[in-house]
Amino acid sequence: MVIDDDQGVRTALCNLLDSAGYRSCSFAAAEDFLAADCLHTAACAIVDLRLARMSGFELAERLALLRPGLPLLFISAQATHRQRQRALSLAWPLLVKPVHADTLLALLAHALRQART
């Protein structure tokens, strides 16, 4: 799942994921993802930190209750040191946009492997 308020980012990430053999779906807002039927079947969520209403970190807190163990990868156009530290404290990486495709795919594969164990 890709949750980002920027349509261009959502499209690019979904194209990348689809071309790598993953099945992707995207949402412009955290609330839309939380209300979607696919919430319970998601294997991983790529989440922008700066969303319109609920932030990426707030979404992560909600997902920890609703889907414990769901791997998350955080992305942000402007990552601060504090945001990086918070992401690491949640055990999930924070990637800076534009995200390098190989790095994202490697982290995604790693997160999915960890979730299976």
N, C-alpha and C positions, 0 to 999 in steps of 0.2 A: 504494500500500500504506500502511496506517495501522498503526503499531506503538505501542501504548499499553496499559498495564496496567489502565486505567480503562475499564470496559465502556461507561459513559455517554459518555465522550469518543470512543471508537471508533465508537459508533453515530451520534453527532452529526456527526462528520467524514465518515463514509461517506455519511450522508444528504445532507450538503452536496455532496460530490463527485459523487454519483449525480445529484443535481438539476441540477448544472452540466454534465452530459453525460459525466463521466468514469466509468470502471468501477473500482469500489473493492473492496478486500478488506482484512480487518483481522486482526491478531494480538495476543495479550495479552503475548507475550514475544518477545524478539529471537531466541531459539533456535528458536521455532516458525516464524518467518519464514525463517530460514536453512535450515531443513529442508524448506520447502514447495516444491512443483513450480513455483510462480509466481515464484520468486526470479529466474529467468532471463528472464522476460517482463515484469517490473515496469518501468514507465516512470519512476516516482519513488517515494520512500518518505518518509512523514511520521513522524518518530521522536521519541518522548518521551525526554527525557534520563534520567529516573529510572525505570528498569525494575527488575523484581524481582532478576534475577541479572546479566545482562550489561547494562551501561549503554548509553545511546544513543550515546555517543562510542565505546565499545568496538565496538558494532555498526557504526558508520561505518568504523572501522579494518578490520574484517573485510570489509565490502562493498567497500572500496577494493581489496582483493585479489581478491575473487570477481566483482565487477561494477564495474570501474573506469569512472568517468564516470556512474554512476547518480546522478541528482540526489537530494539529501536536503533536507528542511526539518525543522529541529529545533523541538520545542515543549517547554515546561516551565511548571509552575505557579509555580515560584520560580526565576527566572533570575538568577544572580549576574553581576557584571561579568566575573569570570574565565571563566564559561561562555560568555558572549557573545563574549569575545575568542577563546576556543578555537574556537567555531563559525565565526567569521569567518576564522580562520586555516585552516580547512578549506574555506573559500569557500562556506559554506552559512549561511543566516539562522537566527536563533533567535527564535521567536515566543513570547510569554507568554500562557498560558491565562488567561481564555478568549480564544481566538483570534478576531480579527475576520474574518468570512467573506470580505469583499471583499479584504482584505489577503492572506489565505491563497490565494485563487483567483488574484490577480494574481501573487503570487510563484510559484505552481505553473505558471502559463502561461509566465512568464519562464524558469523552470528547464527546462521542456520544450522551449522554443524553443532555449535554449542547448545542450541535449543533442543536438539535431538538427543543429547546425552543426559 
